[in-house]
Amino acid sequence: MPTCFFAFSVLKIRLFLKQLLTGKTLEYISGWQYQQFPPTIQYLIENALIRITKLDRKELRLVGASRTDTGVHAWGQVAHFVTPFTYDSLQSLHAAMNGLLPPEIRVREICPALPEFHARFSTKSKTYHYKIYNNPIMDPFLSLYAYHSAHKLNPAAMREAAAYFVGKHDFSSFANASHNDRLPDPVKEIFRFDINEMGAVLQLDVEGTGFLYRQVRNMVALLLQIGREALPPNVVPKILAAQDRRELAKFALSAPPHGLCLMSVNYDHDILKPPEVGPDISFGRTHQVSKCKLPFY
């Protein structure tokens, strides 16, 4: 059976749907994992595919690379699904999916994949960023995508602390209990943890082999306390060594989800090679405008 995988952008996890019968709004903020009510991202993607392909969800077997938590955004989420038939072109499928999805969710790319490709298990690393708006007055245009810290932070202290996370560690102290992963491997490797200053915005970029439930938000919460100079940077290795979530709870709670975004899911180049026979990749462009008749002002 041919396999397709696609990357899509979740611009806002907090979405509102109009209920036709009551006229009220329905907020769904339940992340990726399949759930009908409140509806999740996976549920909406599957519903669109079911309507287009006339297949049921057991046949499609949609799998996401990352089960983003409630309130977390995603620019580079990847998923794959299986169809019992082939496509000559993916453009129509791409346009139909985006036509059925809410405007806050968009499929960015669809392409054929090798049979051995798996969106989750083929992953080599994932990259997240967390945005902090560090100014006494919050920018309202960033309020949905950045955490507001009115207290002046010390980026140098945060960088020193973040360096302790780099490498292979047992991150049990930074993981919340999850109902989905009953026996997760707590040992993860972090390749980089950068803190970039962009005006009033501090952007924390972290790349690793994988992350435990709420691990990134818990690491950010501790870095915020260090940035406020409430804790020294060398508290990080002490908490890591404890391998106990209760040790972190003495110093910090999880950072809010809305500042976090899954930026990319990274794979080996060979596994991303498309099959020798198959349709071209669809980037959602069905035509180009060759000449604009109206001037821009």
C-alpha positions in Angstrom: 0.0 0.0 0.0 1.3 3.5 -0.8 2.0 5.7 2.1 1.7 9.5 2.1 3.1 11.9 4.7 2.4 15.5 5.1 3.6 18.5 7.2 1.1 21.0 8.3 1.0 24.2 10.3 -1.1 24.6 13.4 -1.3 28.4 13.7 -3.4 28.3 16.8 -4.2 25.4 19.1 -6.9 27.5 20.7 -9.7 27.4 18.1 -13.3 28.3 18.1 -16.1 26.4 16.2 -19.6 27.8 15.7 -22.2 25.3 16.9 -24.9 25.5 14.2 -27.8 24.3 16.5 -27.1 26.6 19.5 -25.2 29.5 18.0 -22.6 29.1 20.8 -18.9 28.7 20.3 -17.0 25.6 21.1 -13.4 25.9 22.1 -11.1 23.1 21.4 -7.7 23.2 23.0 -6.9 19.5 23.5 -3.8 19.2 21.4 -3.0 16.6 18.8 -4.1 13.2 20.3 -7.3 11.8 18.8 -10.4 12.9 20.8 -13.9 13.7 19.5 -15.0 16.1 22.2 -13.5 18.6 22.6 -12.2 17.9 19.1 -8.4 17.7 18.6 -6.1 18.3 15.7 -5.8 14.6 14.8 -9.6 14.2 14.9 -10.1 17.1 12.5 -7.4 15.9 10.1 -8.8 12.4 10.1 -12.3 13.7 9.5 -11.1 15.6 6.4 -9.3 12.6 5.1 -12.3 10.3 5.7 -14.6 12.7 3.8 -12.2 12.9 0.9 -11.0 9.3 0.6 -14.2 7.6 1.8 -12.0 5.4 4.0 -12.4 4.8 7.7 -9.8 5.8 10.3 -8.6 2.2 10.7 -7.7 2.0 7.0 -6.0 5.5 7.0 -3.9 4.8 10.1 -3.0 8.4 10.6 0.1 8.8 12.8 1.6 12.1 14.0 5.3 12.6 14.8 4.6 14.4 18.0 1.6 14.4 20.3 1.7 18.2 21.0 0.1 19.1 24.4 -3.0 21.2 24.9 -2.3 24.8 23.9 1.1 24.1 22.2 1.5 25.3 18.6 3.2 23.5 15.7 4.8 24.8 12.5 6.6 21.6 11.5 4.4 18.7 12.7 4.6 15.6 10.4 2.1 12.8 10.0 1.6 9.9 7.7 -1.4 7.9 6.5 -1.9 4.9 4.2 -4.2 4.6 1.2 -5.2 1.4 -0.8 -5.0 3.4 -4.0 -2.4 5.7 -5.7 -2.7 9.3 -6.8 -1.6 10.8 -10.1 -1.5 14.2 -8.5 -1.6 15.4 -4.9 -2.7 18.9 -5.6 -6.5 18.1 -5.5 -6.1 16.2 -2.2 -4.1 19.0 -0.8 -6.7 21.7 -1.8 -9.6 19.6 -0.5 -8.0 19.0 2.9 -7.3 22.7 3.5 -10.8 23.5 2.3 -12.3 21.2 4.9 -10.1 22.2 7.8 -10.6 25.3 10.1 -8.6 28.3 9.0 -6.3 27.9 12.0 -5.0 24.6 10.7 -3.2 24.2 7.3 -1.6 21.4 5.5 1.7 22.8 4.2 3.0 19.9 2.1 1.9 16.5 1.0 4.3 14.0 -0.7 4.5 10.2 -1.3 6.7 8.3 1.2 8.6 5.1 1.2 6.8 2.1 2.7 9.3 2.0 5.6 8.7 5.6 6.5 7.0 6.2 9.9 6.3 9.7 11.0 7.0 8.9 14.7 9.5 6.0 14.7 11.7 7.3 11.8 12.4 10.6 13.7 16.0 11.5 14.4 15.4 14.7 16.3 12.8 17.4 17.1 13.2 21.1 17.4 11.1 23.3 19.6 11.2 26.9 20.4 9.7 28.8 23.4 9.1 32.6 23.1 9.3 34.9 26.1 8.3 38.6 25.8 10.5 40.3 28.3 9.1 43.8 28.7 6.9 45.5 31.4 4.1 45.9 28.7 3.0 42.9 26.7 2.8 43.2 22.9 -0.8 42.3 22.2 0.2 40.9 18.7 2.3 38.3 20.4 0.1 37.4 23.3 -1.1 34.1 21.8 2.4 33.0 21.0 4.8 34.3 23.7 4.9 34.1 27.5 5.0 37.5 29.1 7.7 38.1 31.7 7.5 41.6 33.1 10.5 40.9 35.3 13.8 41.7 33.6 15.6 38.4 32.8 19.3 37.7 32.7 20.0 35.9 29.4 23.6 35.1 30.3 22.6 33.2 33.4 19.9 31.4 31.4 22.5 30.4 28.7 24.9 29.1 31.4 22.0 27.0 32.9 20.8 25.7 29.5 24.3 24.3 28.7 23.8 21.8 31.5 20.9 20.3 29.6 23.0 19.5 26.5 24.1 15.9 26.3 22.5 12.6 27.2 20.7 12.7 30.6 17.9 11.0 32.6 15.2 13.7 32.4 12.8 12.1 35.0 13.0 15.3 37.1 11.6 17.3 34.2 8.7 15.0 33.1 5.1 15.0 34.2 3.2 11.7 34.4 1.5 10.9 31.2 -1.4 8.6 30.6 -0.3 7.8 27.0 3.3 6.7 27.8 3.1 4.4 30.8 6.8 3.3 30.6 8.6 6.1 28.8 12.4 6.0 28.4 13.6 8.9 30.6 17.0 9.1 28.9 17.1 11.7 26.1 19.9 13.5 24.3 19.7 17.2 23.7 22.0 18.4 20.9 21.6 22.2 21.5 19.8 24.6 23.7 20.2 28.2 22.4 18.8 31.4 23.9 18.5 34.2 21.3 17.7 37.8 22.0 15.5 39.5 19.4 14.6 42.9 20.9 12.2 42.3 23.7 11.8 38.6 22.7 13.9 35.9 24.2 13.6 32.8 22.0 14.7 29.5 23.5 15.6 26.9 20.8 16.1 23.3 21.9 16.8 20.2 19.7 16.9 16.7 20.9 16.2 13.1 20.1 12.9 13.3 21.8 11.1 14.9 24.8 9.1 13.5 27.6 5.6 14.8 28.5 6.0 18.6 29.3 9.8 18.3 29.5 10.4 21.4 27.4 8.0 23.5 29.4 9.5 22.3 32.7 13.0 23.1 31.5 11.8 26.6 30.4 10.1 27.1 33.8 13.4 26.5 35.6 15.3 28.7 33.2 12.8 31.5 33.9 13.6 31.3 37.6 17.3 31.4 36.9 16.8 34.3 34.5 15.0 36.2 37.3 18.1 35.4 39.4 16.0 33.6 42.0 18.2 30.5 41.5 21.9 29.9 40.4 22.6 28.2 37.1 24.3 25.2 38.8 20.9 24.1 40.2 20.3 22.3 36.9 22.7 19.4 37.4 21.5 18.9 41.0 17.8 18.6 39.8 18.8 16.3 37.0 20.7 14.1 39.4 17.7 13.7 41.6 15.7 12.0 38.8 12.5 13.0 40.7 9.9 15.4 39.5 9.2 16.5 43.0 12.7 18.0 43.2 11.9 20.4 40.3 8.5 21.2 41.9 10.4 22.8 44.9 11.6 25.5 42.5 9.3 25.9 39.5 6.0 25.0 37.9 5.5 24.3 34.2 5.7 27.3 31.8 2.4 28.0 30.0 1.9 26.1 26.8 1.1 29.0 24.4 4.8 30.1 24.2 5.9 26.7 22.9 6.0 25.7 19.2 7.1 22.5 17.5 9.3 23.9 14.7 10.6 20.8 12.9 10.7 17.1 13.0 14.0 15.9 11.5 14.7 12.6 9.6 17.6 11.0 7.8 17.8 12.1 4.2 17.4 8.6 2.8 14.1 7.9 4.5 12.6 11.1 3.0 13.4 10.1 -0.5 10.1 9.7 -2.4 9.3 6.4 -4.2 10.7 6.1 -7.7 7.2 6.0 -9.1 4.6 8.4 -7.7 3.1 11.8 -7.9 5.0 15.0 -7.3 5.2 16.7 -4.0 2.3 19.2 -3.5 3.2 22.5 -1.8 -0.3 23.8 -2.2 0.3 25.9 -5.3 -2.0 25.1 -8.2 -1.3 28.3 -10.2 0.8 31.3 -10.3 -0.1 35.0 -11.0 2.0 36.1 -13.9 1.0 39.8 -13.8 -0.7 42.0 -11.3 -3.1 44.5 -12.8 -3.5 46.5 -9.6 -0.7 48.4 -8.0 0.2 47.8 -4.4 0.2 50.8 -2.0 
